[in-house]
Structure formats: structure tokens, C-alpha cells
Amino acid sequence: MTVTHPVLTEVTERVVARSSTTRAAYLERIRTAAAEGPAAGPSRGDLGCANLAHGVAACGPDKLTLTATPARNVAIVTAYNDMLSAHQPFETYPALLKQAAREAGGVAQVAGGVPAMCDGITQGRAGMELSLFSRDVIAMSTAVALSHDMFDAAVLLGVCDKIVPGLVIGALSFGHLPVILAPAGPMTSGLPNKAKAAVRQRFAAGEADREELLEAESQSYHGPGTCTFFGTANSNQLLMEVMGLHLPGASFVNPGTPLRDALTAEAARRSVAAAGEPTRAIGEIIDEKAVLNGIVALLATGGSTNHTMHLVAMAAAAGVQVTWDDFADLSAVVPLLTRIYPNGSADVNHFQAAGGMQLLVRELLGAGLLHDDVHTVDGPGLSRYTREPFLDGPDSTELVWREGPTESLDKSVLRGVADPFAPDGGLRLLEGNLGRAVAKTSAIEPEHRYVEAPAVVFDDQDELLAAYKAGDLDDRDLVAVVRYQGPRANGMPELHKLTPSLGVLQDRGHKVAVVTDGRMSGASGKVPAALHVTPEAARGGPLARVRDGDVVRVDTLDGSLSLLVDADEFAAREPAVPAGPSGPTYGTGRELFAAFRNAVGPADEGASVALPH
């Protein structure tokens, strides 16, 4: 029997202790709801005749089933739109889910839709300032969809950055229901990520024109499915599988394939079967151990820094309290087992072919770095996720699961615990007189992990890009301080557009780093960055008092973030007022989110509007 790693045991014990009151209160709520709902029979059984008539009026062939039988009803909550490549495949899912539910003796209805925006489209645009807040809008929309007391289980359709965390947070408010997430899968591989990044950097250096850049981007993002780099979207899929909310092996199967359709249909059948079973309820599955399994998997793969907020928020929705210190302590002992772009040159399809989730889970379980004693949508035990799905014959639609690889088929992409790419998980908590921040080190070369240089201060990413284009950042070491980019200031937009320009300066031999209370991206890397600095400048945080020329130290080796200025002098400074207009409070829908900006919590508490903080 595998012995749990002592650090995982220690972190688990303190998370359980820290969460004892909030988790107990949450479980009491959902167990009371279960006793009154699916565990006692179909939820719609308590509806009045007029209520039920409204709920079944347009149900066609399922109307009689819903009104005259105790068949279980599955809610479909979908993030479908046909602009986003990752969500376009969901167009055909409802019909497939409904048919599979009927065959299993149940019914499925589209309960509601949630918005799905793309950070890749809104990068550098005003719409990006709605992005983080869209997670809470999605959570609220999910709750609205499930609020009709018509449903005994749910299938959630979502993939990308804020969509999956939002769906999970919303579903956890109905934690007594069994819930399965059904993904769309990654698009097939296009232009290699390394080649795409090279064109981006050449464009930033003025060595490639826009036509060449667009051609490279189009070859990379070329069809239906998730973008193939290991950003937040694919980190979402990895987390949902390791946390037990996907069927085993469901995360990285390409869309438009028979296996993808078979997994989708199976999600409906499992949902019908799980209705009324307490251990299959999402609120029972997402407990302290499941959350920590997600953190470990994120660290072992060098996943998205955005999840230092999303995982905190998802956990809080289930009454579980995790902190950045938990991430940091686990990162020190969890080895880096993958090299997927931006932490390497391969994409997620290559990772899947090399052994994928099955080998990753097997290795981490074998090292005692994951909890096996958890509940999942597939049943008890995370060891079930060392199996991968297949079709039972070339013309079959029946699913079978077989044990996955026991060794990597490409050790340049995926390795075992005995031979990792790095001994730690590539995520550092930075602390010092500038506040607390997180840094993703898995994509940073060793020589760039310590930067001490004069600050160049910006209150907007466009100011930095203009300074770069004007040549004002040439021929010097610098720490770019980009402030007033936190949740309260403007919704915490991603600043990923900065990476190519700063990468050019770094490649010229300069020491370069970024310090910001904003986000970079799940796909950020190369340039060392202290992200999500809290308290943010708009809350009176220290970044508001940094001036051009102040020496800043970003040390991802010892975990420090320091301003090398006399403490008394620094304390006496008045906070800077953002340059330019009074603030981005209108246009592109931003005026509708004023209440969110006022109510949002800090980054290290999940940057949530909907949850207590």
C-alpha cells in the first residue's frame, strides 16, 4: 500500500482543520437538500401542477415521461457558442445527451446557457476587463439554470478559462446533485507552438509583418476544439479529471470523433444512474482531498497561474479553505513531470499520446502525492483514473476502459517521478514589502529566476507597449511594474500581450521581470513575473507607492519580492493616482460591472464577487 507523502499529509490535515466549520456547514446544507430532493425521489415531485406544466410544456416526446413516471431528469447547462473553437462542438451535445438519457430510462433538458468569452480574443482589448468577472456571472447563471427544482442531476458543458470554474462554483451551490462535466476536447495539432511563439516575437521586434503573424496564428488555431497549448483551458480539463468530475480519460479526446461522442453519451447515462446516490453528489466529491489532488496535478504539470485564484474560489464554494501557502508547500515537493507549451514545445495532443492523464495519475499516486481515497463520478478511488477509454471494436459505440501506459512513450514531454524535469512544481509564492504574489517558474530558464533592476512604472499595459515601441526600454535592465490592474481596479485583465515585447528585451541580454497586480495568462512564461500582487494598488497596496528608478528584486529562488528603498521613506510616500482618465469604468459593458469591482475580494482569496471573502 502506498504511503501518503508527509507534506501532502501535513497540508491536508491543516486544510481539514482550517475548513472544519465552513465544510461542516456546507455539508449540512447539501445533505438536508438531498434528503428533501433526489434522495427522496424526483425533484419535480414536489412541484405544483401549474409549476410542472410550465416545466414540461415543450418537452415533446419526454412530456409523458416527466409527468407520469418517476424517471430522473438531467439538467444540461451549456456554454455553447459557435464563435469559440473550444465551445463550438457543444452544438450537437444536447441531442446526443437527450437520446442517451432516454436509453438509460431518464430525461435530459437544456436547463440554461452561460456566457463563454475568450481571453485569446479579448487580449489587450477593453472586453478583457470583463473576463475574470465572467466567472462569477457564469456561477450565478448556472445557479439560475438549476433553480427550477426540476432536476436530479446535471451535465455541464464548458471548457475554457473562467467557464469551468464558474460552472463548478454554480453547481456546488446545488451540491446535493450529481454533476458530470463533459468536455469538447482539444483541436488537432496545427503549427507547432514554438514556431508560433517565434513569429510573435519577430513581429514584436519589427522583423515580421502582420500578414505573416496572422498566417501563423491561423495555422495554430485552425479548427474546432480547445487551443492545444497548456493554458488555463487545458489546465481546467486536467483538474476536472484529477478532481473526479470527468469520466476517466475524457479530457483530451479530440472533438468530432466516435470516442468523443461515446464519452458524451456515457456522461448522460452515468448522470441518470447517479441521481439519488449521495456519494455521487458534487458537494461530496469536491472535498479537501479532491481540492488538494487538483493543486498537486496543477503543480506537477506546470499549469496555469490563474488557478491560484480559481481553485481557491472553487474550494470555498464547497466550504474548503485553501491558501497560497498550501500551493507553495506542495510545490516544494511535487516534481514537474511534463513539458507542454509554454513549459516546453509539445502540445496537449502530444502529452496525451505520450501517456497522458493515465500515466500522470499513476505516477503521482505511486509516489503518495495524490489521495486515492476520494469519490469520483466513476466511483470510489482515484486509481480508476489510471485507465483509458476505448471503443469495443472498430464499428462499436460501446465504451471499455483498459489500464493505461505504465511508462512514458516520449520522455521529452512526460516523465515519471523517478526522473522528473525538475524536483519542484514550478510555482512559487513570493513575499516581501511589495506584498504577496505568485510566480510560475516552470517556463523560466534558471539564469532568469533572479532579477534585481530599476523599476519602470506603468498604470496601463498600453503605456508599456508604447514605451517599448518608442525604444524607451532599450539597452537597460528593468522590472516593469504594471499596477492598477487588480480585480478592484479594472477586473484584473490578462496582460499576455506584454510577453513578446519583454521577451525581446530579455533575449538581448537584459535582466527583465514583471511585477503586477494583474494576471498574465495561463500561457505565460519565459519572462519572470510576480503576478496577482496583493494587496492590489487600488486597495492602497504598496505598488501604488513605487516610483521609476526604485530598485526591485524578484527572486523566485528564495521566494521574495522586495523594494530596495528605505522603509521610512517608502512609508511616507503618497500613493500615485493612475495617469490618464479617471479609470476604465464605461464602454464595452464595463459600466455594468461597477458593483462587481466594488465587491470583489482579493486575489489570494479567489478574487470572487459571489462568494464570501
C-alpha positions as CSV (number, residue, x, y, z in Angstrom):
1,M,0.0,0.0,0.0
2,T,1.4,3.4,-1.0
3,V,2.2,5.8,1.9
4,T,0.9,9.3,1.5
5,H,3.8,11.8,1.2
6,P,4.3,13.5,4.6
7,V,4.0,17.0,3.2
8,L,0.7,16.2,1.5
9,T,-0.5,14.7,4.8
10,E,0.6,17.8,6.7
11,V,-1.1,20.2,4.2
12,T,-4.3,18.0,4.2
13,E,-4.5,18.0,8.0
14,R,-4.2,21.7,8.2
15,V,-6.7,22.3,5.4
16,V,-9.2,20.0,7.1
17,A,-8.7,21.8,10.4
18,R,-8.9,25.2,8.8
19,S,-12.1,24.2,7.0
20,S,-13.8,22.3,9.8
21,T,-16.5,24.9,10.5
22,T,-17.2,26.0,6.9
23,R,-17.1,22.5,5.5
24,A,-19.4,21.1,8.1
25,A,-21.9,23.9,7.5
26,Y,-21.8,23.3,3.8
27,L,-22.3,19.5,4.2
28,E,-25.3,20.1,6.5
29,R,-26.9,22.3,3.8
30,I,-26.5,19.9,0.9
31,R,-27.4,16.8,2.9
32,T,-30.6,18.5,4.0
33,A,-31.3,19.4,0.4
34,A,-30.6,15.8,-0.7
35,A,-33.0,14.4,1.9
36,E,-35.7,16.6,0.6
37,G,-34.7,16.2,-3.1
38,P,-33.2,13.5,-5.3
39,A,-32.6,11.0,-2.4
40,A,-36.3,11.0,-1.7
41,G,-37.4,10.8,-5.4
42,P,-37.5,13.1,-8.5
43,S,-37.1,16.7,-7.6
44,R,-40.1,17.7,-9.6
45,G,-42.3,15.6,-7.4
46,D,-42.9,18.5,-5.0
47,L,-43.9,20.9,-7.8
48,G,-47.5,22.1,-8.0
49,C,-49.4,21.2,-11.1
50,A,-49.1,24.7,-12.7
51,N,-45.3,24.7,-11.9
52,L,-44.8,21.3,-13.5
53,A,-46.9,22.2,-16.5
54,H,-44.6,25.1,-17.2
55,G,-41.6,22.9,-16.9
56,V,-42.8,20.2,-19.4
57,A,-44.9,22.3,-21.8
58,A,-42.4,22.0,-24.7
59,C,-40.8,18.6,-23.9
60,G,-42.3,16.7,-26.8
61,P,-41.6,13.0,-26.5
62,D,-40.4,13.4,-22.9
63,K,-43.5,15.1,-21.6
64,L,-45.4,12.0,-20.6
65,T,-42.2,10.5,-19.0
66,L,-41.8,13.6,-16.9
67,T,-45.4,13.9,-15.8
68,A,-46.4,10.2,-15.4
69,T,-43.3,8.3,-14.3
70,P,-40.5,8.7,-11.6
71,A,-37.8,8.9,-14.3
72,R,-34.8,11.0,-13.4
73,N,-34.3,14.3,-15.1
74,V,-30.8,15.6,-16.0
75,A,-30.1,19.3,-16.4
76,I,-27.8,20.3,-19.3
77,V,-26.1,23.6,-18.6
78,T,-24.2,24.7,-21.7
79,A,-21.6,27.2,-22.6
80,Y,-22.2,26.7,-26.3
81,N,-21.4,29.4,-28.8
82,D,-20.1,28.9,-32.3
83,M,-17.5,31.7,-32.2
84,L,-15.2,30.0,-29.7
85,S,-13.5,27.0,-31.1
86,A,-13.5,25.1,-27.8
87,H,-17.2,25.5,-27.4
88,Q,-18.5,25.1,-30.9
89,P,-18.6,21.3,-30.6
90,F,-21.2,21.6,-27.9
91,E,-23.8,22.5,-30.6
92,T,-24.6,18.8,-31.1
93,Y,-24.2,17.7,-27.4
94,P,-27.8,18.3,-26.2
95,A,-29.4,15.9,-28.8
96,L,-26.8,13.3,-28.0
97,L,-27.3,13.6,-24.3
98,K,-31.0,13.5,-24.5
99,Q,-31.0,10.4,-26.6
100,A,-28.6,8.7,-24.2
101,A,-30.6,9.7,-21.2
102,R,-33.8,8.2,-22.8
103,E,-32.0,5.0,-23.4
104,A,-31.0,4.9,-19.7
105,G,-34.6,5.4,-18.7
106,G,-34.3,9.1,-17.9
107,V,-34.8,12.5,-19.5
108,A,-32.4,15.4,-20.2
109,Q,-33.3,19.0,-20.7
110,V,-31.3,22.1,-21.5
111,A,-31.7,23.9,-18.3
112,G,-29.9,27.0,-19.3
113,G,-26.9,28.6,-21.0
114,V,-24.0,30.5,-19.6
115,P,-21.7,33.1,-21.3
116,A,-18.4,32.0,-22.6
117,M,-15.9,34.6,-23.6
118,C,-12.4,34.0,-24.9
119,D,-9.3,35.7,-23.4
120,G,-7.5,35.0,-26.6
121,I,-9.9,37.2,-28.5
122,T,-10.1,40.0,-25.9
123,Q,-6.3,40.2,-25.1
124,G,-5.4,43.8,-24.9
125,R,-9.0,44.9,-25.5
126,A,-11.5,46.5,-23.2
127,G,-13.5,43.3,-23.1
128,M,-10.7,41.6,-21.2
129,E,-11.8,43.7,-18.2
130,L,-15.0,41.6,-18.0
131,S,-13.1,38.3,-18.2
132,L,-12.5,37.4,-14.6
133,F,-15.9,38.7,-13.5
134,S,-17.5,36.4,-16.1
135,R,-16.6,33.5,-13.8
136,D,-19.0,34.8,-11.2
137,V,-21.6,35.6,-13.8
138,I,-21.3,32.0,-15.0
139,A,-21.7,30.7,-11.5
140,M,-24.8,32.8,-11.0
141,S,-26.1,31.7,-14.4
142,T,-25.6,28.1,-13.5
143,A,-27.5,28.6,-10.3
144,V,-30.4,30.2,-12.2
145,A,-30.4,27.2,-14.6
146,L,-30.6,24.7,-11.8
147,S,-33.1,26.7,-9.7
148,H,-36.3,25.3,-11.0
149,D,-36.5,22.1,-8.8
150,M,-36.9,20.1,-12.0
151,F,-33.6,18.2,-11.9
152,D,-32.0,15.2,-10.2
153,A,-28.5,15.5,-11.8
154,A,-26.6,17.7,-14.2
155,V,-24.2,17.6,-17.1
156,L,-22.1,20.7,-17.5
157,L,-20.7,21.7,-20.9
158,G,-17.7,24.0,-20.7
159,V,-14.0,24.1,-21.4
160,C,-12.3,27.5,-21.2
161,D,-10.7,29.8,-18.7
162,K,-13.5,31.1,-16.5
163,I,-16.2,28.9,-17.8
164,V,-15.3,25.7,-16.0
165,P,-14.6,27.3,-12.6
166,G,-17.8,29.2,-12.9
167,L,-19.8,26.1,-13.7
168,V,-18.3,24.3,-10.8
169,I,-18.9,27.1,-8.3
170,G,-22.5,27.4,-9.5
171,A,-23.1,23.7,-9.3
172,L,-21.6,23.5,-5.8
173,S,-24.5,25.7,-4.7
174,F,-26.6,22.7,-5.6
175,G,-24.1,20.4,-4.1
176,H,-26.6,17.7,-3.4
177,L,-26.9,16.9,-7.2
178,P,-24.7,14.5,-9.0
179,V,-22.8,16.5,-11.6
180,I,-20.5,15.5,-14.5
181,L,-18.5,17.8,-16.7
182,A,-18.4,16.8,-20.4
183,P,-15.6,18.5,-22.3
184,A,-15.2,19.0,-26.0
185,G,-11.5,18.1,-26.3
186,P,-8.6,19.8,-27.9
187,M,-8.4,20.7,-31.6
188,T,-5.9,18.6,-33.6
189,S,-2.4,19.9,-33.7
190,G,-1.5,22.7,-36.1
191,L,1.6,24.9,-36.3
192,P,3.9,23.9,-33.5
193,N,3.7,26.3,-30.6
194,K,7.4,27.1,-30.6
195,A,7.1,28.2,-34.3
196,K,4.1,30.3,-33.4
197,A,5.9,32.0,-30.5
198,A,8.9,32.7,-32.7
199,V,6.7,34.6,-35.2
200,R,5.1,36.6,-32.4
201,Q,8.4,37.7,-31.1
202,R,9.7,38.5,-34.6
203,F,6.6,40.7,-35.1
204,A,7.3,42.4,-31.7
205,A,10.8,43.1,-32.9
206,G,9.5,44.5,-36.2
207,E,11.0,41.6,-38.2
208,A,7.7,40.1,-39.4
209,D,4.6,41.8,-40.8
210,R,1.0,41.4,-39.8
211,E,0.2,39.1,-42.7
212,E,2.9,36.6,-41.6
213,L,1.7,36.9,-38.0
214,L,-1.9,36.2,-38.9
215,E,-0.9,33.2,-41.1
216,A,1.0,31.7,-38.1
217,E,-1.8,32.3,-35.7
218,S,-4.4,30.8,-38.1
219,Q,-2.3,27.7,-38.6
220,S,-2.1,27.3,-34.9
221,Y,-5.8,28.0,-34.1
222,H,-7.3,26.2,-37.0
223,G,-10.5,24.3,-36.1
224,P,-13.0,23.1,-33.5
225,G,-11.7,22.3,-30.1
226,T,-9.6,23.7,-27.3
227,C,-6.4,25.6,-28.1
228,T,-3.7,23.0,-27.8
229,F,-1.2,24.8,-25.6
230,F,-1.3,24.2,-21.8
231,G,-3.0,27.3,-20.7
232,T,-6.0,27.8,-18.4
233,A,-8.5,25.9,-20.6
234,N,-6.5,22.7,-20.8
235,S,-5.5,23.1,-17.1
236,N,-9.2,23.1,-16.4
237,Q,-9.6,19.8,-18.2
238,L,-6.7,18.2,-16.2
239,L,-8.1,19.5,-12.9
240,M,-11.6,18.2,-13.6
241,E,-10.3,14.8,-14.3
242,V,-8.0,14.6,-11.3
243,M,-10.7,16.0,-9.1
244,G,-13.1,13.3,-10.3
245,L,-15.6,15.3,-12.2
246,H,-14.8,13.9,-15.7
247,L,-15.1,10.3,-16.7
248,P,-11.6,8.7,-16.8
249,G,-9.7,9.7,-19.9
250,A,-12.3,12.2,-21.1
251,S,-10.1,15.3,-21.0
252,F,-8.0,15.2,-24.2
253,V,-10.0,13.2,-26.7
254,N,-10.4,15.3,-29.9
255,P,-13.9,16.6,-30.9
256,G,-15.8,15.1,-33.8
257,T,-14.6,11.6,-33.2
258,P,-16.6,8.5,-32.3
259,L,-14.8,8.1,-29.0
260,R,-15.7,11.7,-28.1
261,D,-19.3,11.1,-28.8
262,A,-19.3,7.8,-26.9
263,L,-17.9,9.6,-23.8
264,T,-20.5,12.3,-24.1
265,A,-23.3,9.8,-24.3
266,E,-21.9,7.9,-21.3
267,A,-21.9,11.1,-19.2
268,A,-25.7,11.2,-19.7
269,R,-26.2,7.6,-18.8
270,R,-24.0,8.0,-15.7
271,S,-26.0,11.0,-14.6
272,V,-29.3,9.2,-14.8
273,A,-27.8,6.3,-12.8
274,A,-26.2,8.6,-10.2
275,A,-29.4,10.5,-9.3
276,G,-30.2,10.0,-5.7
277,E,-26.9,8.4,-4.8
278,P,-25.3,10.6,-2.0
279,T,-21.7,9.7,-2.8
280,R,-22.1,10.9,-6.4
281,A,-23.2,14.4,-5.4
282,I,-20.7,17.1,-6.5
283,G,-20.6,18.6,-3.0
284,E,-19.5,15.2,-1.6
285,I,-16.9,14.6,-4.4
286,I,-15.3,18.1,-4.0
287,D,-13.8,17.8,-0.6
288,E,-10.5,18.7,1.0
289,K,-8.6,15.8,-0.6
290,A,-10.1,16.3,-4.1
291,V,-9.1,20.0,-4.0
292,L,-5.5,19.1,-2.9
293,N,-5.4,16.5,-5.7
294,G,-6.2,19.3,-8.1
295,I,-3.4,21.5,-6.7
296,V,-0.9,18.7,-6.9
297,A,-1.8,17.9,-10.6
298,L,-1.6,21.6,-11.5
299,L,1.9,21.8,-10.0
300,A,3.1,18.5,-11.5
301,T,2.3,19.8,-15.0
302,G,3.3,23.5,-14.7
303,G,-0.3,24.5,-15.2
304,S,-2.0,27.9,-15.3
305,T,-1.3,30.5,-12.6
306,N,-5.0,31.6,-13.0
307,H,-5.8,28.5,-10.9
308,T,-4.2,30.1,-7.8
309,M,-7.4,32.0,-7.8
310,H,-9.9,29.6,-9.4
311,L,-9.0,26.6,-7.2
312,V,-9.3,28.8,-4.1
313,A,-12.7,30.0,-5.2
314,M,-14.0,26.6,-6.2
315,A,-12.8,25.2,-2.9
316,A,-14.5,28.0,-1.0
317,A,-17.8,27.2,-2.8
318,A,-17.6,23.7,-1.2
319,G,-16.6,25.0,2.3
320,V,-13.0,24.2,1.8
321,Q,-10.4,26.8,2.7
322,V,-7.1,26.6,0.8
323,T,-4.4,29.3,0.7
324,W,-1.4,30.3,-1.4
325,D,0.8,28.8,1.4
326,D,-0.8,25.4,0.6
327,F,0.2,25.8,-3.0
328,A,3.7,26.8,-2.1
329,D,4.3,24.0,0.4
330,L,3.1,21.4,-2.1
331,S,5.1,22.9,-4.9
332,A,8.3,22.3,-3.0
333,V,7.8,18.5,-3.0
334,V,5.8,17.9,-6.2
335,P,8.1,17.2,-9.1
336,L,7.5,18.7,-12.6
337,L,6.5,15.8,-14.8
338,T,5.5,17.4,-18.1
339,R,6.9,19.8,-20.7
340,I,3.9,21.2,-22.5
341,Y,3.9,24.6,-24.2
342,P,4.6,27.2,-22.7
343,N,6.8,25.0,-20.5
344,G,8.1,23.1,-23.5
345,S,7.5,22.7,-27.2
346,A,4.8,19.9,-27.2
347,D,1.1,20.4,-27.2
348,V,-1.6,18.6,-25.2
349,N,-2.2,16.1,-28.0
350,H,1.5,15.1,-27.8
351,F,1.1,14.8,-24.0
352,Q,-2.0,12.6,-24.5
353,A,-0.1,10.3,-26.9
354,A,2.9,10.1,-24.6
355,G,0.8,8.5,-21.8
356,G,-1.5,11.4,-20.8
357,M,-3.6,11.6,-17.8
358,Q,-3.4,7.9,-17.1
359,L,0.4,7.9,-16.6
360,L,0.4,11.2,-14.7
361,V,-2.2,9.9,-12.2
362,R,-0.4,6.6,-11.9
363,E,3.0,8.2,-11.2
364,L,1.6,10.7,-8.6
365,L,-0.4,8.0,-6.9
366,G,2.6,5.8,-6.7
367,A,4.6,8.5,-5.1
368,G,2.0,9.2,-2.5
369,L,1.4,12.6,-3.9
370,L,-2.3,12.2,-4.7
371,H,-5.1,11.0,-2.4
372,D,-6.7,7.8,-3.7
373,D,-9.4,7.6,-1.1
374,V,-11.8,10.1,-2.8
375,H,-15.1,9.8,-4.5
376,T,-15.4,10.4,-8.3
377,V,-18.1,10.4,-10.9
378,D,-16.8,7.0,-11.9
379,G,-16.9,5.5,-8.4
380,P,-14.7,5.4,-5.3
381,G,-10.9,5.7,-5.7
382,L,-8.7,7.9,-7.9
383,S,-6.9,4.8,-9.1
384,R,-9.8,4.3,-11.5
385,Y,-8.2,7.2,-13.5
386,T,-5.2,5.2,-14.5
387,R,-7.5,3.6,-17.1
388,E,-8.2,5.0,-20.5
389,P,-11.3,4.7,-22.7
390,F,-11.6,2.8,-26.0
391,L,-14.4,1.7,-28.3
392,D,-15.0,-2.0,-28.1
393,G,-14.2,-2.7,-31.8
394,P,-13.9,-0.6,-35.0
395,D,-17.6,-0.3,-35.6
396,S,-18.7,-0.2,-31.9
397,T,-20.1,2.7,-29.9
398,E,-19.7,0.8,-26.6
399,L,-17.0,2.1,-24.3
400,V,-14.5,-0.1,-22.5
401,W,-11.7,1.1,-20.2
402,R,-8.3,-0.5,-20.1
403,E,-5.2,0.2,-18.0
404,G,-3.2,3.0,-19.5
405,P,0.6,3.1,-20.1
406,T,3.0,2.3,-17.3
407,E,5.9,4.2,-18.9
408,S,6.1,7.3,-20.9
409,L,6.3,6.9,-24.7
410,D,8.1,10.3,-25.0
411,K,10.2,11.4,-22.1
412,S,10.8,14.8,-23.7
413,V,7.1,15.5,-22.9
414,L,6.1,13.3,-19.9
415,R,8.2,11.7,-17.3
416,G,7.9,9.6,-14.1
417,V,8.5,10.7,-10.6
418,A,11.9,9.0,-10.5
419,D,13.2,11.1,-13.4
420,P,11.3,14.5,-13.4
421,F,12.1,17.6,-15.4
422,A,12.5,19.5,-12.1
423,P,12.3,18.5,-8.4
424,D,9.6,21.1,-7.7
425,G,6.3,22.1,-9.2
426,G,7.3,25.3,-10.8
427,L,5.1,27.6,-8.8
428,R,6.5,30.0,-6.1
429,L,4.8,32.2,-3.6
430,L,6.7,35.5,-3.4
431,E,6.5,37.6,-0.3
432,G,8.1,40.9,0.8
433,N,7.5,44.6,1.3
434,L,5.6,44.8,-2.0
435,G,3.0,42.2,-0.9
436,R,2.3,38.6,-1.8
437,A,2.4,37.3,-5.4
438,V,2.7,34.0,-7.3
439,A,5.3,33.2,-9.9
440,K,5.3,30.4,-12.5
441,T,8.9,29.2,-12.7
442,S,8.4,26.1,-14.8
443,A,8.9,28.0,-18.1
444,I,11.7,30.3,-16.9
445,E,15.3,29.4,-17.6
446,P,17.5,29.2,-14.5
447,E,19.5,32.3,-15.3
448,H,16.4,34.4,-15.3
449,R,15.0,33.3,-11.9
450,Y,16.6,36.2,-10.1
451,V,16.2,39.8,-11.3
452,E,17.3,42.9,-9.5
453,A,16.8,46.1,-11.5
454,P,15.3,49.6,-11.5
455,A,11.6,49.8,-11.8
456,V,9.8,51.3,-14.8
457,V,6.3,52.0,-13.6
458,F,3.1,51.9,-15.7
459,D,-0.5,52.2,-14.8
460,D,-1.7,50.6,-18.0
461,Q,-0.3,47.9,-20.3
462,D,-0.7,50.1,-23.4
463,E,1.8,52.6,-21.7
464,L,4.4,49.8,-21.5
465,L,3.8,48.7,-25.1
466,A,4.1,52.4,-26.3
467,A,7.3,52.8,-24.4
468,Y,8.7,49.6,-25.9
469,K,7.8,50.8,-29.5
470,A,9.4,54.2,-28.8
471,G,12.6,52.5,-27.8
472,D,12.4,53.8,-24.2
473,L,13.1,50.4,-22.7
474,D,16.1,49.6,-24.9
475,D,19.6,48.9,-23.6
476,R,18.9,48.5,-19.9
477,D,17.8,46.1,-17.2
478,L,14.4,46.7,-15.8
479,V,11.5,45.5,-13.7
480,A,8.2,46.5,-15.4
481,V,5.7,47.4,-12.6
482,V,2.3,47.4,-14.1
483,R,-0.2,48.4,-11.5
484,Y,-3.9,49.3,-11.1
485,Q,-4.6,46.0,-12.9
486,G,-6.2,44.1,-10.0
487,P,-9.8,42.9,-9.5
488,R,-11.0,46.1,-7.9
489,A,-9.2,48.5,-10.3
490,N,-10.4,47.1,-13.6
491,G,-11.4,43.4,-13.3
492,M,-7.8,42.1,-13.4
493,P,-7.3,41.7,-17.2
494,E,-4.6,39.3,-18.5
495,L,-1.5,41.2,-19.7
496,H,-0.3,38.4,-22.0
497,K,0.4,40.9,-24.9
498,L,3.4,42.1,-22.9
499,T,5.3,38.8,-23.1
500,P,6.6,39.0,-26.7
501,S,8.0,42.6,-26.2
502,L,9.6,41.9,-22.9
503,G,10.9,38.6,-24.3
504,V,12.7,40.5,-27.0
505,L,14.5,42.7,-24.4
506,Q,15.4,39.6,-22.4
507,D,16.8,37.9,-25.5
508,R,19.1,41.0,-26.0
509,G,20.8,40.0,-22.8
510,H,19.0,42.3,-20.3
511,K,17.6,41.4,-17.0
512,V,13.8,41.7,-17.3
513,A,10.9,41.0,-15.0
514,V,7.3,41.9,-14.5
515,V,5.6,42.8,-11.2
516,T,1.8,43.3,-11.5
517,D,-1.4,43.1,-9.5
518,G,-3.0,41.8,-12.8
519,R,-2.7,38.5,-14.5
520,M,-0.5,37.4,-17.3
521,S,-2.0,34.2,-18.7
522,G,-2.2,30.5,-18.4
523,A,0.1,30.5,-21.4
524,S,2.6,33.0,-19.9
525,G,6.2,32.1,-19.4
526,K,9.8,32.9,-20.3
527,V,10.0,36.3,-18.6
528,P,9.9,36.1,-14.8
529,A,6.7,37.6,-13.4
530,A,5.3,38.3,-10.0
531,L,1.6,38.1,-10.6
532,H,-1.6,38.8,-8.7
533,V,0.2,41.0,-6.3
534,T,-2.0,41.6,-3.2
535,P,-3.0,43.9,-1.7
536,E,-3.5,45.5,-5.1
537,A,-2.7,49.1,-5.9
538,A,-6.4,50.1,-6.0
539,R,-6.8,48.9,-2.4
540,G,-3.8,51.0,-1.3
541,G,-1.3,48.3,-1.7
542,P,2.5,49.0,-1.8
543,L,2.6,49.0,-5.6
544,A,0.8,52.4,-5.6
545,R,3.9,53.9,-4.0
546,V,6.6,52.5,-6.3
547,R,8.4,55.1,-8.4
548,D,10.5,54.9,-11.6
549,G,14.1,54.1,-10.7
550,D,13.3,52.3,-7.4
551,V,15.3,49.0,-7.3
552,V,13.1,46.0,-7.2
553,R,14.2,42.4,-6.5
554,V,12.2,39.5,-7.9
555,D,13.8,36.4,-6.5
556,T,11.9,33.2,-7.5
557,L,14.7,31.1,-5.9
558,D,14.1,32.2,-2.3
559,G,10.5,33.4,-2.8
560,S,11.0,37.1,-2.2
561,L,9.5,40.2,-3.8
562,S,11.3,43.3,-2.4
563,L,11.6,47.0,-3.0
564,L,15.1,48.1,-2.0
565,V,14.1,51.6,-0.7
566,D,14.4,52.9,2.8
567,A,11.4,51.7,4.8
568,D,10.6,55.1,6.4
569,E,10.9,56.9,3.1
570,F,8.7,54.4,1.3
571,A,6.0,54.5,4.1
572,A,5.9,58.3,3.8
573,R,5.1,58.4,0.1
574,E,1.7,59.2,-1.1
575,P,0.0,56.6,-3.3
576,A,0.2,57.5,-7.0
577,V,-3.0,58.4,-8.8
578,P,-3.4,56.5,-12.1
579,A,-2.3,58.6,-15.0
580,G,-4.8,59.5,-17.7
581,P,-8.6,59.1,-17.5
582,S,-10.4,58.5,-14.2
583,G,-10.5,54.8,-14.9
584,P,-11.9,52.3,-17.3
585,T,-15.5,52.3,-16.0
586,Y,-17.6,52.6,-19.1
587,G,-17.7,51.2,-22.6
588,T,-17.8,47.5,-23.8
589,G,-20.2,46.8,-20.9
590,R,-17.8,47.8,-18.2
591,E,-20.3,50.2,-16.6
592,L,-22.5,47.2,-15.8
593,F,-19.8,45.7,-13.6
594,A,-19.3,48.6,-11.2
595,A,-20.9,46.7,-8.4
596,F,-18.5,43.8,-9.1
597,R,-15.5,46.0,-8.9
598,N,-16.7,47.4,-5.6
599,A,-17.5,44.0,-4.1
600,V,-14.7,41.7,-5.4
601,G,-12.4,40.0,-2.9
602,P,-8.6,39.9,-3.1
603,A,-6.7,37.6,-5.4
604,D,-5.4,35.3,-2.7
605,E,-9.0,34.7,-1.6
606,G,-10.1,33.8,-5.1
607,A,-11.0,37.3,-6.4
608,S,-14.7,36.4,-6.1
609,V,-17.8,38.5,-6.1
610,A,-20.3,35.7,-5.4
611,L,-18.5,34.0,-2.5
612,P,-17.8,35.4,1.0
613,H,-14.4,37.0,1.5
